[in-house]
Structures are given as structure tokens and as C-alpha cells.
Amino acid sequence: MEDEINVRTLTSFDTIFPADTVEWCPVEPYLHILACGTYELIEDEKKSETKSTQSRRGQILLFRITNGGGLEKLQEICTSGVLDMKWLHVKDVEARILLAVVDSIGYLQVYQLKDDGKKVELKFITKLKVSDDEDVMALSLDWSREKYTVSDAVTNTNILVSDSAGQISQFTWRETGDLTKDFTWPAHEFQAWIVAYDYCTPSIFYSGGDDHKFLCFDVRTGSHPVVKSKEHTAGVTSIHSNVSKSSLLATGSYDEGVRLWDKRNFKQPMSKISLNGGVWRLKWDSFTRRYLFAACMQSGFNIINHDIMPSVVVNYKEHKGLAYGCDWSFLKQPDVSRLNIRDGDTLISTCSFDHCLKISVIDFWPDRHDVDQTY
């Protein structure tokens, strides 16, 4: 039986600059909080024959969902162009809720979500340059801590960052609030668009680049990839490990295709589906891990059911610009009801280059007994 999918837009927000990344806070009691990153390309007035005449500026925008499904901006942090951001999915050993950000001038930044009872805001903690080359941009990041599960506190947590020189760097976040770089490895011939940990085995990570390559590394064996794939016919832009199904991995590309992989056999994908637009972001859903949310640039946002033969069950085209950022909230149906939002199980967010952020309610969990509510 086909899933009955209903998506209803609740609110829209003008982000002023083009919006390319959005992330819901995964940590209680702040599931109603989300962050959005923006960047704007600007032409420098003074031209140089040796350096780029373009620069980027951006914002980190912090929001909360209000009663009835409205959106309240809590904070605006002006910075260089924001290219990716990720929340740590559990509190660190100091009980901090952390957001990591990578930017267009090559920095990895770390912020803490603070609540003094009067206001909720992000407080800057530290930043570290990804590369000694000042022209290198930091493009994507991922945290090593296992997602969606409450695990025992560990002393150190790692962060991976990919950059525009095709390199992958790993950093260690320490309980003292310091960042240190562990290594920088060459990975791709051109931009390394995406890097992602294997959430079931954090010593393993994956990267994708503009050289069409999808790579797998194991930090225990050194800097040479243990898997090399050129299955994609254009730049590899998105990778997401499925934390519930340990053998399942999804990759997306400028070639407009999403591939599903069995990690026990990287010779060929289990399945693939074309989405008629370059796939910039992929996100497994927060509960069943059965649905993939895809930001597909020219063709809007799609939700894919990966069962047996992948199929598109939602095509959301409420944005006018390039579809770049998407995320599932961690709000359960009772949370949504308490916000006086009707006809929905959870909330989703989308953002695009028409400087627009949208919040929608989605109602489609067909088998509620299958929904894993632990994370």
C-alpha cells in the first residue's frame, strides 16, 4: 500500500542572504530550536591579478518554533559565508549543547547553545583554521559521536571537515573547550564537497568530491582510501549513513542520482533513483530511518521511500530558488500537538537560494509501531 503523504507549509522567513543549510537541535529540551546558515557572494571593489575578486559573507540565524507553528528569530550572528553546520547529537562531557560551523574563509567554528532563563542564544567558544592556504574554503563537516542515541560520556569527540582543496581534516574537541587538528589527508583532485562519519563505526568515514569519486577511509589504516568508487558520473555532494540499518548508506550527486549502498559490497549500489536535479543534501528521517529527505537544487525537495525499489513520495516545490538545505525535526507528534499545530506528526525545514526558509508539518508515518522514538 502506498504511503499517504501530507505536507503543509506553516511559515516562511526571508533570510536576506541565500540560505544553504538548516539544522534542527536534537537535544532535549530544545527540539523546537533550529539554526540556518546563509551566504552571499559579493564582488570585491579592488581587483587583483593574483587573488580572487570575490568574497562571501553570511549569517548564522537561530530560531524557535512558536505556538501555532510560527517562527521567531532569536539571534543573528554575522560571519563569513556559512557552508555547513551540524549539532552534536548528545551533550558533551560538560553538558554543553554544541553547534559546529564551517565557513568560506576556511574556519571550523564551535558554538554553545546557552539559556539563562531570559533568552536562548549561541555563544562562540572557539575556531580553528582548516588549512594554511588562506584561499581554501571549509565545505562540510560531521561529528563522530553516534547520532540519535544517548551514549556514555567520552572525553574527546572528533569533527571531520572537507575543503575546497580536496582535503579531509580531522579535529578533536576536548572537554576543556579546545580544538586541535589531528591530521589533514589529501582525498580528491578538486573540491571535497562532503565528508561523513560512519555512525556505526566512527573510525570509518566517507568523502565525495568534484572529481566524481566516492571514497571510504579507515583511520586505523592510514590516509589511503580503503574503497574508491566512480559510480557517480558527476561531483559527489552528499553522503549519509543510516544509524538504524548499519549496512545502509546513501550518496547523492550533481548527476541527479541518489544511490543506496550495502556497505558490505561497494562494487555497485543496491539501487539508484534519478531526481531531476543535482542532489546537494540527503537526510535520513529522525524516527524510522526509512525515508530520505533530498535537497535537489533545480527540482525542489524530495522525500524518498527506500524500501525495495526507491520511490519519491513527496515532491515539495514551494521554493522559487535553488533547493540547498533540508532537515527533519526531532519533535514527536505529542510535541507538535502541544504547539497547537494540527494534522501532523513532525516538522521539517527547507531553505533555498531565494533567501527563504520554510517550516512545514508532515503527516505520513503509516506504521506507527515501526517508529523508533529513541535517539
Buried (B, 14 or more C-beta within 10 A) or exposed (E): EEBEBEBEBBBBBEBEBBBBBBBBBBBEEBBBBBBBBBBBEEEEEEEEEEEEEEBBBBBBBBBBBEEEBBBEEBBEBEBBBBBBBBBBBBBBBEEBBBBBBBBBBBBBBBBBBEEEEEEBBBEEBEBBBBBEEEEBBBBBBBBBBBBBEEEEEEEEBBBBBBBBBBBBBBBBBBBEBEBEBEEBBEBBEBBBBBBBBBBBBBEBBBBBBBBBBBBBBBBEEEEEBEBEBEBBEBBBBBBBBBBBBBEBBBBBBBBBBBBBBBBEEBEEBBBBBEBBBBBBBBBBBBBBBBBBBBBBBEBBBBBBBBEEEBEBBBBBEBBEBBBBBBBBBBBBBEBBEEBEBEEBBBBBBBBBBBBBBBBBBBBBBBEEEEBEEEB
